[in-house]
Amino acid sequence: MSSPAGTAPTPAGGPTPGVGVAIAPSAPRTGTVLDRGVARHDAVRAQAWRSVGNARVVGEVDVGTVTTRGAVTIGGRLTADEVRARGALEVVGEVRVSGSLAVRGSFHAYAPVRGGDVTLDGTTHGEAGIQADRRLSGRGSLEAPTLLAGAIDFEGAVDVPNTIEAWRVALTLPGPSRLGTVRAHVAVLRGKLPNLVEKVLLRHAAVEVERVEADEVELEGVDVGFVRSGRLTLGRGTHVTTVEGTIVKRHPTAWVGPRSETPPPHGLRR
């Protein structure tokens, strides 16, 4: 269902299912938009928007609190005080959330994303950077060119080819991951340690990092090109090509310097 431009806000008596509010940007947020089932809007501007089912907004969304369950597509910019999405959320324009942005499921953003606290549980694909003014956390898979936050705590497969920057970066990476430059005061990167069979067959969840710059660094099961740190701890299965700084602890299986891997012997390859 589509609402024409200039539609009045939802009456105080209660929300109107499937009716969107398209108002000039200068108008205040008022009323509640409630969608159930399949809904379509030219734009949504309200104090609250609740959607259960499949909703599509052609233009912008400017709402105090957004709560969705199902599949939601927004063709313009998303501006809100708080967003709680469960299911699939796709936003073509910029995402600006002053408070909490929490997505559980699938999140595809084509433009920059910025929130106060950002929680991403599931599959996240950001075409542009993702920024949290305070904390970015979650688990699953995360792809974006850059991550910027006060603190980052994520578990899963991460593909960030450019820069990850925060006061503290803690990544647990059980799946194949690729990181560009990590800058932080404290950086903790833990990859999955391969078992004996995976070592022989060279089949393990490789974590490749180009560069880490932090006052304190702790690494385990990762392959890093360059590390600059005043306090570097090298855990099990870690390989660092070049170190600039002080190694305070080093596991016997950690390796520093160039390394080449020999293919498995004939007969062990599948």
N, C-alpha and C positions, 0 to 999 in steps of 0.2 A: 504494500500500500504506500502511496506517495502523497506527501502533503505539499500543497502549493505554497509559493512564497507568500509571507505575510500571515500565515496561519497563527492564530492566537495561542498563547500558552495553554497547557492543560488546566481545566478548571480546578478550583480548590477542592471540589467534591471528590476527586480521585483521578488517577491516570486513565488515559484513553488508549486501549491496546492498539498498536500498529500505527499510531499517528505521530509524525515527526513535527518539529517546530523549526521553521526557517525564518530567522529574524535578523535584522541588520546587526552587524558586529557590535555596535555601541549599546545595544539593548542589554539589560541585566539578565542573568540566568534566573529563570523562574519555572516552577512546575516540575512534573516528572513525566518522562516518556517511558511507557511500558510496552515491550514487544513480546508476543508469544507466537511461535510458529514461524512463518515466513513474513518478513517485513522489508520494506524499501523506503528510504527517505532521501530527499534532495539534500538536506542538512539537518543536524540535530544541535539545538541549543537549549539547555535546560539545567535545572539544579541537580537532577539525577536522571540517568538513563539505565534502564534494566532491560536486558534482552535474553530471552530463553528460546533458542531455535536458531534460524538462519536469518541474519540481518545484513543489509547492504545499504551503505550511505554513499551517495554519489559525491558529495562535497565534504565540508568540514564538520567536525564534531567539537563543540565547546561546551563542556559539561562539568559540574562539580564532582560528582561521583559516577563512575561507569562500572557496572557489574554485568558481565556477560557469561552465558553458558551456551555453547554451541559454536557456530561458524559466523564470524563477523568480518566484513570487508569495509574499509573506509577509504574512499577515493581521494580525500583531501587531508588536511592537517587534523591531528588529534591533540586537543588542549584540555587538560583536566586537573583537578586537585588530587584525585585518587582513581586508580584503575585496577579492577580485579577481573581477570579474564580466565575462563576455563574452557578449553576446546581449541579453536583455531582463531587467531587474530591476525589480520593482514591490513597494513596501513601503508598507503602510497605516499602521503605527505609526512611532514615532520611530526614527531611525537614529543610533547612537552607536558610532563606531569610533575607538579610541584611537590606532591607527597609520595605515596607508595605506588609503584607500578609492579604488579604481580601477574605473571602469565604462567598458567599451567597447561601445557599442551604444545601447540604449534604457534610460533610467532614469526611473522615475516614482515620486516620493515624495510622500505625502499629508500628512506631518507633518515637523517640523524635522529637518534633517540636520546632523550634526557629525562631523568627522573630523580626524585629525592633519594629514595631507596628502591632498588630494582631487584626483583626476584624472578628468575627465569628457570622454570622446571619443565623440561621437555626438549623440543627442537627449536632452536632460535637461529634465524638467518637474518643478519643485518647487512644491508647493502652499503650502509654508511656507518659511522662510529656510534658506539653505545656509551653513554656517560651516566654515572650515578653521583650525585652531589655528596652522598654519604656512603652507602654500602651497595655493592653489587654481589649477589649470591645466587646459588642454584645448583642444578645438576641436569645432566643430559648431554646434548650436543650444542655447541655455540660457535657460530661463524660470524665474524665481523672484521673489518679492516683495523679498527682500533677499539681499545677499552680504556676508559678513564674513570677513576672513582677514588673515594677516600680509602676504601678497603675493598678487596676482591677476594671472595671465597667461593670456588666453583669446583665441582667434581664431574668429570665426564670427558668427552672428546672436544678439544678446543682448536679452532683454526683462526688465528689472528696474525696475519702476515706482517703487519706494521708494528704498532706500539701498544703495549699494555703498561699503564702507569697508575700507581696508587701508593699510599703510604705503606700498606701491607698487601702483598699478593700471595695468596695461598691456593695452589692449584693441585688437585689430585686427578691424575690423567691415566685412567685404566685403558683408554682407547687411543688409537693413533692420533697424534696431535702435532700441530705445527705452530710455532710461535716466532715472531720476529724479535723485537727488542722489549725486554722487561725492565722497567725502571721502578725502583721502590726503595723504601728504607729497609724493609724486611721482605725477602722473597723466598718462598718455600715451594719447590716444584718436585712432585713425586709422580713418577711413571710406574707402569706395571713391570714387575720383574719377571723375565721369561723363565719358564721351567727348562729342564735339560733338553727335552725334545725340541722345544721352540728354538733354543740356542743352536742346536745342530742344524736344523732346517732353516735357520734365519727367519723364523716366523714368530714375531712378537709385536706387541703394540708399541711401535717406535714413537718416541717423543723427541722431536727435533726442535732445538731452540737456537736462534742465531746469536743472541747476545743477552747477557744479564748484567745489570748495573745496580748494585744495592749495597748498603752498609753491611748487612748481614744476609748471607745466602746459604740455603740448605737444599741440596740436590740429591735425588735418588732415582735411579732407573731412567735417566734422561741423557740425551746427547746434545752438548752445548758447544757452539763455536768459540765464544769468548765470554769470559767472566771477569768483571772488575768488582772487587769486594775487599773490605778490611777484615772480614771474618767469614771464611768460606768453609762449609762442611760438605765433604764429598761422601755420599752414602753408597750403598751397594749398587753395582751395575751402572755407575755414572761414568760418562766420558766427557772430558772437556779438552778441547784442542789447545786453547791459550788461556792462561790465568794471569791476571794482573792484580796482585794483592797478597793476602796471607791465608794459607790453608791451615785452619786450626784443628781439623779432624779429617781423617781420610780412611775409608774402608779399604781392605786389601784388594777388593775387586774393582775399585775405582781406578780410572786411567786418565793421565794427563799427557797430552801431546798428540801428534798425528797418529791415525790408526787406519789400517786397511783391513777389510774383512774378506776372507777366502771363501769362495762358494763351497757348499757342501760336496763331499765326495760323490762320484758317480754311483748311482744306486740308491742314494738317500734322498734324491730330489723327486718330487712328484709333479 
